[in-house]
Amino acid sequence: MSLRAKLYIGLVLAAGAAILCHGMWTWSNVDPREYLIYVLIALVASNIKISLPSVKGTMSMNFVFVLIAISRFSLGQTLVMGCLGIFAQTVLFTKSRRNPLRAAFNVACMACAIQVAYWVHYARHIEQLMLTATAYFVANTLMTAAVIGLTEGKNIVKLWRDTYFWSFPNYLAGAAAAWVVSVATKLVGWESALMLIPILYIVHQSHNLYASRLEEARRRAEEQRAHAEEIAGLQRRSIETLALAIEAKDSTTHDHLERVEVYAVEVAKELGFGDVEMEALRAAALLHDIGKLAVPEYIISKPGKLSRDEFERMKTHTVVGAEIVERIRFPYAVAPIVRAHHEKWDGSGYPDGLAGEQIPMGARILAAVDTLDALSADRQYRRAIPLDDAIQIIRAESGKSFDPRVVEILARRYVELERMARTSHRIAKLPTECKVERGEAPAAGFETTGSELAQLHNAVLEEGHPSEKLVTSLARCSERAGLAETLRDRLPILIPYHAMAVYLKRGELLIAEIIDGPGFRCLLSTEVRLGEGLSGWVAENGKAIVNGNPAVEPGYIDEPEKYGSLRSALSIPLATSQGIIGALSLYREENDAFTQEHLGALKAISAALAEALETTGTRTPHPVSSVAGG
């Protein structure tokens, strides 16, 4: 029990004791038979109780006799009648464990309420039982609500309103009954008090009916609230599950989605979003990339520039995502935000070319927040940009790509929002790295035919490609050292480069078996995990990359004053009839240094190189230190 509760209980006990002592001092003589009859009926009425909603407590019909006693007897006699009734209710007629302190408090509380009602009843001779009943009701119920609120840590006013206020009409009905008895007593005699028995029964039954209806209404409201919370929780979990589905397709999006949600919600708060708008934005923040489920994985994870066709395919994720979200039938507008999150303020975005206020506000927020987080995080095609630099890029696009109001909030609060985003880890990641041991082969069996990529390369050679001399030389190589020398001498003539690496698969790793060129010192690691970096992605997906970013390769060191700085990469998979065995990657120091002709030339020799590598076997890597041509 808190100190405030103890002090309050002590104060009420002291006040009640003082009032009882004063009442005994003012005792006056009355007809003992009349008083005894009233006391006995009051004790019986104390056992006629109804349960109170929301709290463990009851209320008896004793208050009717308190009102009668106030109008007919002295303060002392009224106190005795009321306090005996409440004592019987809490001690004699109770099934719960008896609590002396609770009984004493209830008696003191009754004494205080009677004193207040007595003052109101006889103030300036205004003997109005309705006013008396009101004063008694307020004093008695407020004091009881106060002790419950203090001991259980509840709001006293709310507790009083929800638990007791509904019973006020019954106090007024009790006042009417008391008035009838008072009139009858004057006309017939005090024996008319016996008529209170059927009156009490009627009041009690109506009271119980009213209370049961209130309790039923409260129960239904509680069930509806619980159901609404369950539906809201189910909807939230569904949204998070769909977000996990996006993560399973693109592993870079997990933290990205949560971070975007944190940023977007905080920006929306400053812009005065309502509850419905906020829920729509929360859902859209987690689902804005759900359309990527329809985009091939090699495009999503490609660590290099997209081709025109690949970008066209990527843009469809906005339309597909909106269609998926629309079919969920959210109770708020999520689909328009998902569809428009790549629209730009100046109208140059996609898919619909919306501009300015035509773009949904939620989509405007997501556009800026999504870009900021993408710039400040590692991606397959580039390293992360420092957050301070990223926000400057966003500010430069204010009024062009992004809504100036959104940019202003981000520029002012991005440090704080970044701190909040780092601590938000609500959605657990999926176990996408797990390994399934069972299952020996697919139903259709394993692939046994030659690689389509190798067939394409052979077709190119039959047409007399200029790289035929290199292919012929590679075919004559019987040892890995000779193969390395052939590449060193002839490949730079065909395609100039500053660094070259031939990676071969060894389990889940790619090992640099042949390296060449002074710029290769920028690439510190000669081991690359399959699927990691530019070369790892090429070897895993079997697709070439033109003018990719070398900085995404594992161990890359960007120190021009020591090693030079690589800016372009050309990488192709090396395939044989047994499948992809590795990757050949070339690097240059100029931006966009490689062309489609270079890609064609490299594809022309890739099949011959792969076969030569397979023929010469796997031995210790053969680094070549001489500077390559070009």
VOGU-3710 file (C-alpha; in Angstrom, 3 decimals, decimal comma):
1> mslraklyig> 0,000/0,000/0,000  1,353/3,413/-0,929  2,016/6,123/1,625  -0,742/8,289/0,141  -3,232/5,456/0,560  -2,196/4,925/4,173  -2,529/8,635/4,953  -5,937/8,804/3,283  -7,270/5,783/5,180  -5,960/7,174/8,441
11> lvlaagaail> -7,632/10,528/7,779  -11,009/8,902/7,009  -10,795/6,682/10,105  -10,054/9,695/12,315  -12,866/11,746/10,768  -15,331/8,874/11,130  -14,434/8,318/14,763  -14,845/12,029/15,531  -18,245/12,134/13,796  -19,470/9,049/15,715
21> chgmwtwsnv> -18,387/10,573/19,034  -20,155/13,829/18,190  -23,276/11,918/17,117  -23,429/10,014/20,388  -23,165/13,300/22,228  -26,231/14,632/20,375  -28,415/11,536/20,913  -32,113/12,323/21,458  -35,052/10,231/22,717  -37,411/8,580/20,227
31> dpreyliyvl> -40,024/5,833/20,318  -37,853/2,757/20,903  -40,269/0,460/19,038  -40,210/2,648/15,926  -36,421/2,983/15,986  -35,949/-0,754/16,595  -38,196/-1,657/13,643  -36,223/0,672/11,366  -32,897/-0,744/12,576  -34,010/-4,338/12,026
41> ialvasniki> -35,331/-3,641/8,529  -32,109/-1,705/7,751  -30,056/-4,732/8,812  -32,129/-6,957/6,533  -31,638/-4,442/3,697  -27,872/-4,608/4,263  -27,974/-8,206/3,036  -29,757/-7,170/-0,168  -26,666/-6,412/-2,267  -25,657/-6,043/-5,910
51> slpsvkgtms> -22,181/-6,449/-7,370  -20,305/-3,451/-8,692  -18,678/-3,549/-12,149  -14,903/-3,226/-12,585  -14,061/-3,689/-8,873  -14,443/-6,367/-6,213  -17,238/-4,777/-4,180  -20,967/-4,635/-3,522  -23,609/-2,033/-2,711  -26,584/-2,691/-0,395
61> mnfvfvliai> -30,077/-1,192/-0,122  -29,215/0,218/3,301  -28,985/3,728/1,844  -32,829/3,970/1,722  -33,031/3,750/5,517  -30,194/6,204/5,930  -32,269/8,743/3,982  -35,372/7,983/6,113  -33,366/8,224/9,340  -31,893/11,597/8,333
71> srfslgqtlv> -35,405/13,019/7,993  -36,850/11,381/11,175  -34,072/10,851/13,706  -31,126/12,671/15,210  -27,592/12,523/13,827  -26,519/9,999/16,452  -29,438/7,654/15,758  -28,882/7,931/12,017  -25,178/7,129/12,463  -25,941/4,058/14,544
81> mgclgifaqt> -28,452/2,779/11,978  -26,172/3,429/8,993  -22,980/2,162/10,618  -24,652/-1,012/11,943  -25,934/-1,686/8,443  -22,541/-1,273/6,774  -20,883/-3,327/9,533  -23,365/-6,147/8,936  -22,787/-5,906/5,178  -18,980/-6,136/5,399
91> vlftksrrnp> -18,617/-8,493/8,385  -21,768/-10,544/9,044  -23,217/-10,932/5,521  -20,009/-11,471/3,550  -18,594/-14,678/2,016  -15,105/-13,279/1,481  -12,329/-13,270/4,056  -13,005/-10,706/6,746  -10,687/-7,733/6,806  -10,853/-5,626/10,008
101> lraafnvacm> -9,222/-2,599/8,405  -11,651/-2,677/5,485  -14,631/-2,984/7,838  -13,397/-0,081/9,955  -12,840/2,073/6,869  -16,328/1,312/5,507  -17,910/2,267/8,863  -15,896/5,511/8,982  -16,764/6,258/5,357  -20,494/5,749/6,162
111> acaiqvaywv> -20,231/8,106/9,125  -18,642/10,814/6,961  -21,269/10,423/4,217  -24,136/10,627/6,740  -22,641/13,767/8,244  -22,382/15,443/4,815  -25,960/14,419/3,915  -27,208/15,631/7,317  -25,624/19,059/6,758  -27,176/19,363/3,309
121> hyarhieqlm> -30,617/18,193/4,522  -30,899/20,760/7,306  -29,005/23,631/5,703  -31,292/26,650/5,733  -34,205/24,284/6,384  -34,108/22,897/2,847  -35,399/19,449/3,678  -35,216/18,050/0,163  -34,627/14,307/0,092  -33,432/14,493/-3,519
131> ltatayfvan> -30,646/16,882/-2,541  -29,909/14,769/0,523  -29,672/11,622/-1,585  -27,358/13,383/-4,038  -25,050/14,608/-1,253  -24,976/11,156/0,363  -24,278/9,456/-2,994  -21,402/11,780/-3,908  -19,745/11,651/-0,476  -20,062/7,883/-0,024
141> tlmtaavigl> -19,040/6,759/-3,540  -16,236/9,287/-3,997  -14,550/8,299/-0,736  -14,802/4,599/-1,672  -13,501/5,213/-5,201  -10,610/7,225/-3,759  -9,372/4,403/-1,527  -9,658/1,856/-4,363  -7,835/4,190/-6,751  -5,029/4,864/-4,275
151> tegknivklw> -4,505/1,215/-3,303  -4,810/-0,238/-6,828  -3,129/2,613/-8,717  -6,194/3,569/-10,773  -7,522/6,936/-11,882  -9,998/7,961/-9,157  -12,327/10,073/-11,322  -12,478/7,444/-14,091  -13,032/4,685/-11,544  -15,867/6,633/-9,893
161> rdtyfwsfpn> -17,479/7,404/-13,228  -17,276/3,819/-14,537  -18,109/1,984/-11,294  -20,521/4,144/-9,312  -22,041/6,911/-11,392  -24,425/4,554/-13,200  -26,119/3,809/-9,808  -27,095/7,459/-9,157  -30,681/7,036/-10,531  -31,240/4,298/-7,960
171> ylagaaaawv> -30,329/6,707/-5,152  -32,952/9,083/-6,498  -35,455/6,207/-6,544  -34,481/5,455/-2,948  -35,088/9,109/-2,076  -38,580/8,856/-3,581  -39,253/5,718/-1,516  -38,059/7,473/1,620  -40,357/10,411/0,885  -43,362/8,064/0,465
181> vsvatklvgw> -42,594/6,444/3,817  -42,214/9,854/5,504  -45,603/11,012/4,193  -47,229/7,728/5,172  -45,738/7,960/8,650  -47,267/11,398/9,159  -50,672/10,227/7,915  -50,873/6,675/9,318  -48,047/6,255/11,830  -44,639/4,744/12,006
191> esalmlipil> -46,084/1,273/11,363  -46,184/2,271/7,695  -42,455/1,512/7,649  -43,432/-2,115/7,109  -44,497/-1,169/3,591  -40,812/-0,666/2,860  -40,335/-4,406/2,499  -42,143/-4,715/-0,904  -40,672/-1,349/-1,949  -37,189/-2,652/-1,171
201> yivhqshnly> -37,839/-5,794/-3,189  -39,000/-3,799/-6,216  -36,038/-1,393/-5,991  -33,625/-4,282/-5,525  -34,968/-6,190/-8,517  -34,909/-3,130/-10,758  -31,420/-2,332/-9,477  -30,208/-5,860/-10,274  -31,804/-5,795/-13,721  -30,218/-2,437/-14,476
211> asrleearrr> -26,832/-3,615/-13,167  -26,959/-6,866/-15,134  -27,743/-4,971/-18,329  -24,841/-2,621/-17,682  -22,547/-5,553/-16,980  -23,657/-7,289/-20,167  -23,091/-4,119/-22,166  -19,663/-3,728/-20,544  -18,816/-7,378/-21,297  -19,835/-6,991/-24,925
221> aeeqrahaee> -17,851/-3,794/-25,233  -14,845/-5,558/-23,724  -15,242/-8,484/-26,133  -15,513/-6,102/-29,077  -12,425/-4,232/-27,900  -10,498/-7,494/-27,455  -11,667/-8,665/-30,887  -10,623/-5,371/-32,459  -7,201/-5,652/-30,790  -6,882/-9,240/-32,004
231> iaglqrrsie> -7,748/-8,235/-35,560  -5,325/-5,304/-35,397  -2,603/-7,619/-34,065  -3,337/-10,194/-36,764  -3,177/-7,510/-39,421  0,105/-6,208/-38,023  1,598/-9,702/-37,941  0,408/-10,281/-41,510  2,144/-7,110/-42,639  5,357/-8,139/-40,883
241> tlalaieakd> 5,108/-11,618/-42,417  4,814/-10,123/-45,887  7,828/-7,947/-45,059  9,741/-11,121/-44,197  8,732/-12,539/-47,579  10,383/-9,534/-49,201  13,477/-10,142/-47,090  13,631/-13,763/-48,270  13,893/-12,397/-51,839  16,276/-9,540/-51,064
251> stthdhlerv> 18,317/-9,972/-47,872  19,367/-6,294/-47,849  15,805/-5,136/-47,156  15,230/-6,466/-43,608  16,879/-3,678/-41,641  15,989/-1,281/-44,447  12,240/-1,822/-44,018  12,287/-1,325/-40,257  14,496/1,739/-40,539  12,246/3,268/-43,202
261> evyavevake> 9,249/2,685/-40,926  10,901/4,484/-37,999  11,953/7,461/-40,120  8,619/7,700/-41,946  6,463/7,534/-38,812  8,434/10,264/-37,060  8,237/12,542/-40,096  4,496/11,875/-40,353  4,004/12,850/-36,705  5,458/16,278/-37,427
271> lgfgdvemea> 3,202/16,630/-40,449  0,132/15,958/-38,291  -0,953/12,561/-39,605  -4,129/11,137/-38,056  -4,446/7,593/-36,711  -5,808/6,152/-39,962  -3,168/7,901/-42,100  -0,451/6,732/-39,720  -1,545/3,082/-39,906  -1,575/3,293/-43,708
281> lraaallhdi> 1,945/4,723/-43,695  3,224/2,045/-41,281  1,897/-0,693/-43,545  3,259/0,959/-46,685  6,691/1,443/-45,088  6,986/-2,318/-44,551  5,354/-3,336/-47,837  6,528/-0,705/-50,321  8,960/-3,169/-51,945  6,645/-6,193/-51,936
291> gklavpeyii> 6,357/-5,946/-55,733  9,996/-7,091/-55,959  8,655/-10,604/-55,412  7,783/-10,476/-59,122  11,256/-9,251/-60,169  13,920/-11,905/-60,939  16,364/-12,330/-58,087  19,412/-11,796/-60,286  18,149/-8,293/-61,090  17,454/-7,446/-57,445
301> skpgklsrde> 20,848/-8,633/-56,221  22,896/-7,564/-59,243  26,073/-5,811/-57,987  26,377/-3,605/-61,051  24,432/-1,266/-63,308  21,113/-2,519/-64,612  20,578/-2,835/-68,323  17,671/-0,945/-69,893  15,566/-4,113/-69,992  16,448/-4,963/-66,401
311> fermkthtvv> 15,460/-1,477/-65,216  12,149/-1,743/-67,059  11,516/-4,971/-65,200  12,555/-3,415/-61,889  10,127/-0,494/-62,315  7,195/-2,880/-62,405  7,587/-3,574/-58,677  5,616/-0,403/-57,904  2,599/-1,513/-59,947  2,767/-5,148/-58,868
321> gaeiverirf> 3,238/-4,142/-55,231  0,177/-1,868/-55,334  -1,855/-4,699/-56,872  -0,795/-7,141/-54,136  -1,599/-4,649/-51,374  -4,930/-3,731/-52,989  -6,036/-7,364/-52,804  -5,384/-7,432/-49,052  -8,210/-4,866/-48,693  -6,715/-2,829/-45,881
331> pyavapivra> -9,219/-0,553/-44,078  -7,003/2,378/-45,070  -5,314/3,539/-48,287  -2,007/1,618/-48,501  -1,945/0,739/-52,223  -1,684/4,363/-53,496  1,365/4,932/-51,279  3,058/1,733/-52,470  2,346/2,575/-56,118  3,651/6,141/-55,874
341> hhekwdgsgy> 6,743/5,754/-53,663  9,047/6,260/-56,690  7,215/9,321/-57,992  9,178/12,598/-57,899  8,120/16,088/-56,880  8,917/17,465/-60,359  6,948/14,731/-62,143  9,919/12,772/-63,498  9,285/9,646/-61,434  7,414/6,439/-62,178
351> pdglageqip> 5,049/4,682/-62,790  2,486/7,449/-63,436  4,558/10,643/-63,613  2,676/12,304/-60,730  3,992/15,664/-59,522  3,737/17,824/-56,398  0,494/17,538/-54,450  -0,748/14,833/-56,820  1,561/12,388/-55,033  0,020/10,943/-51,833
361> mgarilaavd> 1,618/12,466/-48,756  2,662/9,048/-47,456  4,415/8,304/-50,757  6,267/11,629/-50,584  7,569/10,710/-47,150  8,600/7,223/-48,256  10,350/8,545/-51,373  12,725/10,723/-49,343  13,185/8,317/-46,439  13,717/5,314/-48,728
371> tldalsadrq> 16,387/7,147/-50,708  18,161/8,427/-47,590  18,406/4,971/-46,081  19,473/3,400/-49,378  22,289/5,947/-49,746  23,551/5,400/-46,194  23,567/1,582/-46,370  25,703/-0,915/-48,273  24,211/-2,153/-51,527  25,336/-4,820/-53,998
381> yrraipldda> 26,423/-2,153/-56,475  28,160/0,318/-54,123  29,416/1,013/-50,615  27,431/3,051/-48,089  27,703/6,837/-48,119  28,201/8,607/-44,749  24,860/9,762/-43,362  25,940/13,425/-43,362  26,790/13,189/-47,062  23,569/11,316/-47,817
391> iqiiraesgk> 21,428/14,020/-46,231  23,204/16,638/-48,348  22,215/14,687/-51,471  18,611/14,614/-50,247  18,695/18,371/-49,572  20,042/19,011/-53,063  16,977/17,209/-54,461  14,499/19,258/-52,416  11,864/20,613/-54,796  13,097/18,295/-57,550
401> sfdprvveil> 12,738/14,710/-56,405  11,325/15,319/-52,929  8,715/17,412/-51,121  10,563/20,346/-49,480  8,569/19,935/-46,243  9,695/16,338/-45,868  13,311/17,239/-46,652  13,252/20,040/-44,054  12,163/17,628/-41,309  14,745/15,011/-42,314
411> arryvelerm> 17,557/17,577/-42,488  16,655/18,852/-39,025  16,157/15,508/-37,280  18,178/12,906/-39,209  20,721/12,364/-36,404  17,970/11,752/-33,856  16,005/9,537/-36,245  19,106/7,488/-37,063  19,618/6,843/-33,350  16,002/5,693/-33,032
421> artshriakl> 16,280/3,455/-36,100  19,372/1,689/-34,765  17,515/0,600/-31,623  14,485/-0,737/-33,513  14,767/-4,501/-34,002  11,207/-5,736/-33,674  10,960/-8,170/-36,600  13,123/-11,291/-36,334  15,019/-12,387/-39,430  14,159/-15,533/-41,364
431> pteckverge> 16,611/-18,482/-41,218  17,536/-18,121/-44,899  21,036/-19,549/-44,292  19,726/-22,902/-43,063  20,759/-26,102/-44,827  18,333/-28,963/-45,583  20,076/-32,324/-45,390  17,329/-34,547/-46,807  16,387/-34,812/-50,493  18,894/-36,468/-52,820
441> apaagfettg> 17,710/-35,145/-56,186  14,839/-33,162/-57,721  11,947/-35,091/-59,259  13,165/-34,264/-62,773  16,763/-35,189/-61,953  19,869/-33,022/-62,197  20,956/-31,097/-65,308  23,386/-33,088/-67,445  23,432/-31,133/-70,710  26,007/-28,475/-71,536
451> selaqlhnav> 25,649/-24,943/-70,371  23,639/-22,615/-72,607  26,293/-20,002/-71,945  29,019/-22,295/-73,292  26,904/-23,058/-76,378  26,513/-19,348/-77,018  30,266/-18,826/-76,782  30,925/-21,642/-79,276  28,410/-20,114/-81,675  30,234/-16,800/-81,515
461> leeghpsekl> 33,563/-18,504/-82,281  32,138/-20,231/-85,339  31,357/-16,819/-86,788  35,095/-15,950/-86,729  35,367/-13,722/-83,675  38,678/-11,728/-83,429  39,528/-13,477/-80,158  39,957/-16,791/-81,994  43,784/-16,648/-81,669  43,515/-16,399/-77,903
471> vtslarcser> 41,046/-19,249/-77,851  43,428/-21,386/-79,909  46,298/-20,567/-77,549  44,218/-21,416/-74,514  43,284/-24,769/-76,011  46,977/-25,668/-76,366  47,759/-24,997/-72,698  48,456/-28,156/-70,718  49,640/-26,568/-67,450  48,263/-23,829/-65,238
481> aglaetlrdr> 51,491/-21,802/-65,486  51,280/-21,772/-69,258  47,636/-20,769/-69,059  48,512/-17,836/-66,806  51,266/-16,727/-69,183  48,910/-16,925/-72,175  46,335/-14,742/-70,440  49,006/-12,272/-69,389  50,387/-11,935/-72,924  47,221/-11,955/-75,057
491> lpilipyham> 44,214/-10,842/-72,970  45,414/-7,197/-72,475  45,673/-6,860/-76,264  42,091/-7,953/-76,637  40,709/-5,968/-73,644  42,879/-3,427/-71,786  42,698/-3,625/-67,981  44,505/-2,503/-64,813  43,704/-5,673/-62,881  42,537/-9,147/-63,751
501> avylkrgell> 41,459/-12,146/-61,679  40,407/-15,655/-62,583  38,317/-17,037/-59,702  37,556/-20,753/-59,378  34,925/-22,323/-57,136  36,145/-24,308/-54,133  33,018/-25,293/-52,248  31,381/-22,068/-51,056  34,460/-19,966/-51,878  35,961/-18,453/-55,008
511> iaeiidgpgf> 39,766/-18,643/-55,047  41,802/-16,260/-57,234  43,816/-18,852/-59,206  45,306/-16,354/-61,671  45,811/-12,641/-61,005  47,466/-9,918/-63,046  48,020/-6,168/-63,180  49,323/-3,569/-60,693  45,825/-2,504/-59,764  45,035/-5,889/-58,291
521> rcllstevrl> 46,700/-4,804/-55,058  43,520/-2,791/-54,404  41,716/-6,109/-54,060  43,247/-7,378/-50,857  41,339/-10,661/-50,612  42,039/-13,523/-53,025  39,125/-15,470/-51,525  35,522/-14,474/-52,186  32,461/-16,148/-50,708  30,062/-17,379/-53,364
531> geglsgwvae> 27,372/-14,752/-53,938  29,419/-12,027/-52,213  30,708/-8,978/-54,019  30,679/-8,527/-57,774  32,604/-11,667/-58,793  30,775/-13,844/-56,274  27,427/-12,690/-57,624  28,450/-13,434/-61,218  29,646/-16,943/-60,289  26,471/-17,681/-58,332
541> ngkaivngnp> 23,946/-16,300/-60,830  25,692/-17,127/-64,094  25,183/-13,623/-65,503  27,755/-11,091/-66,684  28,190/-7,549/-65,335  29,463/-4,623/-67,392  30,924/-1,553/-65,614  30,121/-2,798/-62,145  31,609/-1,126/-59,081  34,894/-2,797/-57,952
551> avepgyidep> 34,461/-1,254/-54,497  31,921/-3,929/-53,606  34,516/-6,699/-53,922  35,581/-8,116/-50,524  38,761/-6,556/-49,176  38,747/-3,636/-51,602  41,100/-0,795/-50,565  40,454/2,673/-51,990  43,829/4,365/-51,517  44,892/6,017/-54,834
561> ekygslrsal> 48,119/7,359/-53,372  49,328/3,783/-52,770  47,629/1,438/-55,161  45,586/3,414/-57,651  41,809/3,353/-57,658  39,645/0,940/-59,641  36,357/2,361/-60,925  34,985/-0,124/-63,485  34,629/-3,885/-63,572  33,759/-6,393/-66,299
571> siplatsqgi> 32,991/-9,874/-65,015  31,633/-13,003/-66,704  30,921/-16,531/-65,444  33,184/-19,369/-66,501  31,106/-22,410/-67,472  31,789/-25,931/-68,702  29,507/-28,837/-69,434  29,473/-29,492/-65,677  28,184/-26,025/-64,884  29,732/-22,768/-63,648
581> igalslyree> 33,245/-23,270/-62,251  34,169/-19,628/-61,501  34,392/-16,106/-62,872  36,765/-13,939/-64,906  36,890/-10,313/-63,758  38,695/-7,335/-65,330  39,063/-3,933/-63,651  39,979/-0,444/-64,879  40,598/2,911/-63,193  38,231/4,879/-65,460
591> ndaftqehlg> 34,480/5,104/-64,982  32,378/3,143/-67,508  35,543/1,898/-69,192  34,102/-1,332/-70,621  31,802/-1,655/-73,632  29,457/-4,265/-75,033  32,203/-5,130/-77,533  34,503/-5,936/-74,598  31,754/-8,123/-73,127  31,337/-9,937/-76,432
601> alkaisaala> 35,074/-10,546/-76,694  35,259/-11,897/-73,150  32,275/-14,173/-73,735  33,988/-15,487/-76,864  36,976/-16,767/-74,874  35,170/-17,752/-71,671  34,214/-21,278/-72,767  37,755/-22,041/-73,959  39,224/-20,574/-70,765  36,850/-22,615/-68,597
611> ealettgtrt> 37,751/-25,821/-70,446  41,454/-25,027/-70,184  41,136/-24,412/-66,462  39,306/-27,693/-66,025  41,903/-29,531/-68,134  44,943/-28,134/-66,328  43,465/-29,091/-62,923  43,446/-27,181/-59,652  46,770/-26,405/-58,070  48,307/-23,532/-56,143
621> phpvssvagg> 47,319/-20,052/-57,447  49,641/-18,512/-60,015  49,805/-14,743/-59,454  51,349/-12,778/-62,291  53,068/-9,605/-61,147  53,952/-7,914/-64,411  52,016/-4,862/-65,506  49,389/-5,637/-68,109  49,123/-3,798/-71,382  46,748/-0,941/-72,064
//
